[in-house]
Amino acid sequence: MDPGLQRRTTHHHHELTGPRRIPLHQRERHLGTPQTLRRRQGPSPICLPPGLQERPQRGLVIDDEQAEIVRRIYALYLADNSAISIAKTLTADGVPTPLGKKVWSSSTIRSILRNEKYKGDALLQKTFTVDFLTKTKKKNEGEVTQYYIEGHHEAIIDPLIWQAVQTELERRQNGRSSQHPFASRIQCEDCGGWFGPKTWHAGSRYRKRVWRCNDKYTSGPTPCATRHVTEEEIKQAFKQAVAELAPPPSQDVLDIVLEQTCRLDELAAKKTKAIQRLGQAASRLEQAGARVHRHANSEDDIRALEALEEDYRRAQQTVEQLGQDIQQATGRKAQIELFYEPRRQHPEPEYSPHAWTTLVDHATVHTDGRITITFKDAAIALP
């Protein structure tokens, strides 16, 4: 399937608020298409984030000045900066917020990092108008249909980069986060704890920062046996480990293996057929329901209707599962491509925060002083 065609699709997000399941096409008939929503709510049902503007006859276009700020935020986050530190950096640099204020907040940074519009997609009807006279709006919690449109407009952030940021957001939310690239990535072989930075001789000319197991004196009756390590030792271990990896494959080889590994075209084809089956199941269910409402019902009619409802539920679950599979496969593809990106830019092994956070899952400090590097799964995804 042509990736361009695959991205120019529309998905419907809905939530059933009652026991009766209404077919998707029936929901569209009642609630309207994206075009009718646009006429109903004004020029655009999309809340525009910084970096995008709406132009007559052109739709959403990129605001180059603000787009550079957005790209900087994404780059800083992938370089293992936290939302708080990014906000402080932009504030210190005098960069105005989207509302023209002087001080950035971490919540604004996180909102920008999670916004699907930056990869060119759009989720319509995140909010809806409750009262058209007072123009009161409410967050959409399933009351009306949402429309997710892929390839809606030009992207500011490459979809692979956007997906990598979502993966990193999830990783940090699960407990492994800090401003420093080494934090929660260096593990003690003896007790399993994570290493943290310690400053020796603070305030003197002998000041020195080392990394030591945070649980060294709390993991048991005796201190764990691993020693402290310096940042230079960690960087050297990283460079040696990268040098031992096989060289990055050519783009042609990478494309072939990505297709075999991620199977995105296969999954997309399966989802297309599953959506067709869902539509057929919805049509059968709607016709049977109409017959039941028009005529006196026998137990056989009720059982037949219940069987059709079960068919519809199974078809719907299949579509939802394939959607999740495609999302996971897309994230996997992004991780593999990002894994090889810094090595293509710098064939000779060298340390950088971006290379470390992109390639390394964690490092282990052994009791004999060795430091071993465990790369992310993408390291073993290719031959």
C-alpha positions as CSV (number, residue, x, y, z in Angstrom):
1,M,0.0,0.0,0.0
2,D,1.2,3.5,-0.9
3,P,2.3,5.1,2.5
4,G,0.8,8.4,1.3
5,L,-2.6,6.7,0.7
6,Q,-2.3,4.9,4.0
7,R,-1.9,8.2,5.9
8,R,-4.7,10.0,4.2
9,T,-7.4,8.0,6.0
10,T,-10.0,8.9,8.5
11,H,-10.7,7.0,11.7
12,H,-13.8,7.5,13.9
13,H,-13.3,7.6,17.7
14,H,-16.5,7.1,19.7
15,E,-17.7,5.9,23.0
16,L,-21.0,4.2,23.6
17,T,-23.0,5.8,26.5
18,G,-25.9,3.4,26.5
19,P,-26.6,-0.3,26.1
20,R,-27.6,0.0,22.5
21,R,-24.8,-0.1,20.0
22,I,-25.3,2.2,17.1
23,P,-23.4,1.3,13.8
24,L,-20.7,3.7,12.8
25,H,-22.3,4.8,9.6
26,Q,-25.5,5.5,11.5
27,R,-23.6,7.8,13.9
28,E,-22.2,9.7,11.0
29,R,-25.7,10.1,9.5
30,H,-27.0,11.6,12.8
31,L,-23.9,13.7,13.8
32,G,-22.6,14.7,10.5
33,T,-19.4,14.4,8.4
34,P,-16.3,16.5,9.1
35,Q,-17.5,18.9,6.4
36,T,-20.9,19.5,8.1
37,L,-19.1,19.8,11.4
38,R,-16.9,22.6,9.9
39,R,-20.1,24.4,8.7
40,R,-21.7,23.9,12.1
41,Q,-18.9,25.2,14.3
42,G,-17.4,27.9,12.1
43,P,-14.2,28.2,10.1
44,S,-12.5,25.3,11.7
45,P,-13.4,22.7,14.3
46,I,-9.7,22.4,15.1
47,C,-8.0,24.2,17.9
48,L,-4.7,25.5,16.5
49,P,-1.5,25.0,18.5
50,P,1.5,27.2,18.1
51,G,3.3,26.7,14.8
52,L,0.2,26.3,12.7
53,Q,-2.1,28.9,11.1
54,E,-5.3,28.7,9.0
55,R,-5.3,30.4,5.7
56,P,-8.4,30.8,3.4
57,Q,-8.4,28.3,0.5
58,R,-5.2,26.7,1.9
59,G,-6.2,25.2,5.2
60,L,-3.6,24.7,7.9
61,V,-0.1,26.1,7.0
62,I,3.1,26.2,9.0
63,D,4.1,29.4,10.8
64,D,7.9,29.2,10.2
65,E,8.9,31.3,13.2
66,Q,6.9,29.4,15.8
67,A,7.6,26.0,14.1
68,E,11.3,26.5,14.9
69,I,10.4,26.7,18.6
70,V,8.3,23.6,18.3
71,R,11.2,21.7,16.6
72,R,13.6,22.9,19.3
73,I,11.3,21.6,22.1
74,Y,11.1,18.2,20.5
75,A,14.9,18.1,19.9
76,L,15.6,19.1,23.5
77,Y,13.2,16.4,24.9
78,L,14.9,13.7,22.8
79,A,18.2,14.9,24.2
80,D,16.8,13.8,27.6
81,N,15.8,17.2,28.9
82,S,12.7,17.2,31.1
83,A,9.6,19.4,30.4
84,I,10.6,21.5,33.4
85,S,14.1,22.1,32.1
86,I,12.9,22.9,28.6
87,A,10.5,25.5,30.1
88,K,13.3,27.1,32.1
89,T,15.6,27.1,29.0
90,L,13.0,28.9,26.8
91,T,12.1,31.3,29.6
92,A,15.8,32.1,30.1
93,D,16.3,32.7,26.4
94,G,13.4,35.2,26.3
95,V,11.3,33.1,24.0
96,P,7.6,34.1,24.3
97,T,5.0,31.5,25.1
98,P,2.2,30.7,22.7
99,L,0.1,33.3,24.6
100,G,2.8,35.9,24.4
101,K,3.9,35.6,28.1
102,K,7.4,35.5,29.4
103,V,7.4,32.4,31.5
104,W,6.9,28.9,30.1
105,S,5.3,26.2,32.1
106,S,6.0,22.4,32.0
107,S,2.4,21.7,31.2
108,T,2.6,23.8,28.0
109,I,5.7,21.9,27.0
110,R,4.0,18.5,27.6
111,S,0.9,19.7,25.6
112,I,3.1,20.5,22.6
113,L,5.0,17.2,22.9
114,R,1.7,15.2,22.8
115,N,-0.2,17.1,20.1
116,E,-0.8,15.0,17.1
117,K,-1.2,18.0,14.8
118,Y,2.6,18.5,14.7
119,K,2.9,15.2,12.7
120,G,0.3,16.3,10.3
121,D,-2.8,14.6,11.8
122,A,-5.9,16.1,13.3
123,L,-8.4,14.9,15.9
124,L,-11.7,16.8,15.3
125,Q,-14.2,17.5,18.0
126,K,-12.0,17.3,21.1
127,T,-14.5,19.8,22.5
128,F,-18.1,20.6,21.3
129,T,-20.5,23.4,21.7
130,V,-23.1,22.8,24.4
131,D,-25.0,26.1,24.0
132,F,-24.7,27.9,20.7
133,L,-26.2,31.1,22.1
134,T,-23.7,31.4,24.9
135,K,-21.0,29.5,22.9
136,T,-20.4,27.3,25.9
137,K,-17.9,24.5,25.1
138,K,-17.3,21.2,26.8
139,K,-14.6,18.6,26.6
140,N,-15.8,15.7,24.4
141,E,-16.0,12.6,26.6
142,G,-17.9,10.5,24.1
143,E,-21.1,12.6,23.7
144,V,-20.4,13.2,20.0
145,T,-18.3,11.5,17.4
146,Q,-14.6,12.4,17.0
147,Y,-12.8,12.2,13.7
148,Y,-9.1,11.3,13.5
149,I,-7.7,12.4,10.2
150,E,-4.2,11.3,9.1
151,G,-2.3,13.5,6.7
152,H,-4.6,16.4,7.4
153,H,-2.0,19.0,6.8
154,E,1.8,19.6,6.4
155,A,3.8,18.2,9.3
156,I,6.1,20.3,11.5
157,I,7.6,17.2,13.1
158,D,8.5,14.0,11.2
159,P,6.0,11.3,12.3
160,L,8.8,9.0,13.3
161,I,10.3,11.7,15.6
162,W,6.8,12.4,17.0
163,Q,6.3,8.7,17.7
164,A,9.8,8.5,19.3
165,V,8.8,11.3,21.7
166,Q,5.6,9.5,22.6
167,T,7.6,6.4,23.5
168,E,10.0,8.5,25.5
169,L,7.1,10.2,27.3
170,E,5.7,6.8,28.3
171,R,9.1,5.5,29.4
172,R,9.6,8.5,31.7
173,Q,6.1,8.3,33.0
174,N,6.8,4.7,34.1
175,G,9.5,5.9,36.5
176,R,12.7,6.2,34.5
177,S,13.2,9.9,34.0
178,S,15.6,12.7,34.9
179,Q,17.4,15.6,33.2
180,H,20.7,13.8,33.0
181,P,21.1,11.1,30.3
182,F,22.7,8.7,32.7
183,A,20.0,8.9,35.4
184,S,18.0,5.7,35.8
185,R,20.1,4.1,33.0
186,I,23.1,2.8,35.1
187,Q,22.3,-0.3,37.1
188,C,24.2,-2.0,40.0
189,E,24.9,-5.6,39.3
190,D,25.1,-6.4,43.0
191,C,21.8,-5.1,44.3
192,G,19.9,-4.0,41.2
193,G,19.6,-0.4,42.2
194,W,20.2,2.6,39.9
195,F,23.3,4.8,40.1
196,G,22.9,8.5,40.8
197,P,25.4,11.5,40.7
198,K,27.4,12.2,43.9
199,T,29.6,15.3,44.4
200,W,32.8,14.8,46.3
201,H,34.6,17.7,48.0
202,A,31.9,20.3,47.1
203,G,33.0,23.9,47.3
204,S,36.7,23.1,47.0
205,R,39.2,22.8,44.1
206,Y,39.0,19.1,44.4
207,R,35.4,19.0,43.6
208,K,34.5,15.8,41.6
209,R,31.3,14.3,40.4
210,V,31.0,10.5,40.3
211,W,28.1,8.0,39.8
212,R,27.4,5.6,42.6
213,C,24.6,3.1,43.5
214,N,21.8,5.0,45.2
215,D,21.1,1.9,47.4
216,K,24.7,1.2,48.3
217,Y,24.2,1.6,52.0
218,T,20.5,0.8,52.2
219,S,20.1,-2.5,50.2
220,G,21.3,-4.8,53.1
221,P,23.3,-5.2,56.2
222,T,26.5,-4.6,54.2
223,P,27.2,-2.1,51.4
224,C,26.8,-3.5,47.8
225,A,30.1,-4.4,46.2
226,T,30.1,-2.2,43.1
227,R,32.4,0.8,43.1
228,H,31.6,4.3,41.9
229,V,32.4,5.2,38.3
230,T,33.2,8.5,36.5
231,E,31.3,10.0,33.6
232,E,34.4,9.5,31.4
233,E,34.5,5.8,32.2
234,I,30.8,5.5,31.2
235,K,31.4,7.4,28.0
236,Q,34.4,5.2,27.1
237,A,32.4,2.0,27.7
238,F,29.7,3.4,25.4
239,K,32.1,4.1,22.6
240,Q,33.7,0.7,22.9
241,A,30.3,-1.0,22.8
242,V,29.2,1.0,19.8
243,A,32.4,0.1,18.0
244,E,31.6,-3.6,18.4
245,L,28.2,-3.3,16.7
246,A,27.8,-4.3,13.1
247,P,27.8,-1.3,10.8
248,P,24.5,0.3,9.9
249,P,22.8,-1.4,6.9
250,S,22.1,0.3,3.6
251,Q,18.7,2.0,3.3
252,D,17.5,-0.7,0.9
253,V,18.4,-3.5,3.3
254,L,16.9,-1.5,6.2
255,D,13.6,-1.0,4.2
256,I,13.3,-4.7,3.5
257,V,14.0,-5.8,7.1
258,L,11.6,-3.1,8.5
259,E,8.8,-4.5,6.3
260,Q,9.6,-8.1,7.4
261,T,9.8,-7.0,11.1
262,C,7.0,-4.5,11.4
263,R,4.6,-5.8,8.6
264,L,2.9,-2.4,8.4
265,D,1.5,-3.0,4.8
266,E,0.2,-6.4,5.9
267,L,-1.5,-5.0,9.0
268,A,-3.0,-2.1,7.0
269,A,-4.5,-4.5,4.5
270,K,-5.9,-6.6,7.3
271,K,-7.4,-3.5,8.9
272,T,-9.0,-2.4,5.6
273,K,-10.7,-5.8,5.2
274,A,-11.7,-5.8,8.9
275,I,-13.4,-2.3,8.5
276,Q,-15.3,-3.7,5.5
277,R,-16.5,-6.7,7.6
278,L,-17.5,-4.3,10.4
279,G,-19.6,-2.2,8.0
280,Q,-21.3,-5.4,6.7
281,A,-22.0,-6.5,10.3
282,A,-23.4,-3.1,11.2
283,S,-25.7,-3.2,8.1
284,R,-27.0,-6.7,9.0
285,L,-27.5,-5.6,12.6
286,E,-29.4,-2.5,11.6
287,Q,-31.6,-4.3,9.2
288,A,-32.4,-7.1,11.8
289,G,-33.1,-4.4,14.4
290,A,-35.5,-2.7,12.1
291,R,-37.4,-5.9,11.4
292,V,-37.7,-6.6,15.2
293,H,-39.1,-3.2,15.9
294,R,-41.7,-3.5,13.1
295,H,-43.0,-6.9,13.8
296,A,-43.9,-9.0,16.8
297,N,-40.8,-10.8,18.0
298,S,-40.3,-14.5,18.5
299,E,-37.6,-15.9,20.7
300,D,-35.8,-17.0,17.5
301,D,-35.8,-13.4,16.2
302,I,-34.4,-12.2,19.5
303,R,-31.7,-14.8,19.5
304,A,-30.8,-14.0,15.9
305,L,-30.5,-10.3,16.8
306,E,-28.3,-11.1,19.7
307,A,-26.1,-13.3,17.5
308,L,-25.7,-10.4,15.1
309,E,-24.9,-8.0,17.9
310,E,-22.1,-10.4,19.0
311,D,-20.8,-10.6,15.4
312,Y,-20.7,-6.8,15.4
313,R,-18.8,-6.7,18.7
314,R,-16.3,-9.2,17.5
315,A,-15.7,-7.3,14.2
316,Q,-15.4,-4.1,16.2
317,Q,-12.8,-5.6,18.5
318,T,-10.8,-6.9,15.5
319,V,-10.7,-3.4,14.0
320,E,-9.6,-1.9,17.4
321,Q,-6.9,-4.6,17.9
322,L,-5.5,-4.1,14.4
323,G,-5.4,-0.4,15.1
324,Q,-3.3,-1.0,18.2
325,D,-1.1,-3.4,16.3
326,I,-0.4,-0.8,13.7
327,Q,0.4,1.8,16.3
328,Q,2.8,-0.6,18.0
329,A,4.4,-1.5,14.7
330,T,4.8,2.1,13.8
331,G,6.5,2.8,17.1
332,R,8.8,-0.2,16.6
333,K,9.7,1.1,13.1
334,A,10.5,4.5,14.5
335,Q,12.7,3.1,17.2
336,I,14.7,1.0,14.7
337,E,15.2,3.9,12.3
338,L,16.1,6.2,15.2
339,F,18.6,3.6,16.4
340,Y,20.6,3.8,13.2
341,E,20.3,7.5,12.6
342,P,23.1,8.7,14.9
343,R,25.4,6.0,13.7
344,R,24.9,7.1,10.1
345,Q,25.6,10.7,11.0
346,H,28.7,9.7,12.9
347,P,30.3,6.4,11.6
348,E,33.1,6.7,14.1
349,P,31.9,5.9,17.6
350,E,31.5,8.9,19.8
351,Y,29.4,9.9,22.8
352,S,26.6,12.4,22.7
353,P,23.5,12.7,24.9
354,H,21.3,12.1,21.8
355,A,23.2,9.0,20.8
356,W,23.2,7.6,24.3
357,T,19.4,8.0,24.9
358,T,18.6,6.7,21.4
359,L,20.8,3.6,21.5
360,V,21.1,2.6,25.2
361,D,18.5,0.8,27.3
362,H,20.9,0.7,30.3
363,A,24.4,0.1,31.4
364,T,25.5,-2.3,34.2
365,V,28.4,-1.7,36.6
366,H,29.8,-5.1,37.7
367,T,31.4,-5.9,41.0
368,D,34.8,-6.4,39.2
369,G,34.6,-2.8,37.9
370,R,33.5,-3.6,34.3
371,I,30.8,-1.6,32.6
372,T,28.6,-3.3,30.1
373,I,26.1,-1.7,27.7
374,T,22.7,-3.1,27.0
375,F,21.3,-1.6,23.8
376,K,17.7,-1.2,23.0
377,D,15.8,-4.0,21.2
378,A,16.5,-2.3,17.9
379,A,20.1,-3.3,18.2
380,I,19.3,-6.9,17.6
381,A,16.4,-6.3,15.2
382,L,18.6,-6.5,12.1
383,P,21.1,-9.2,11.1
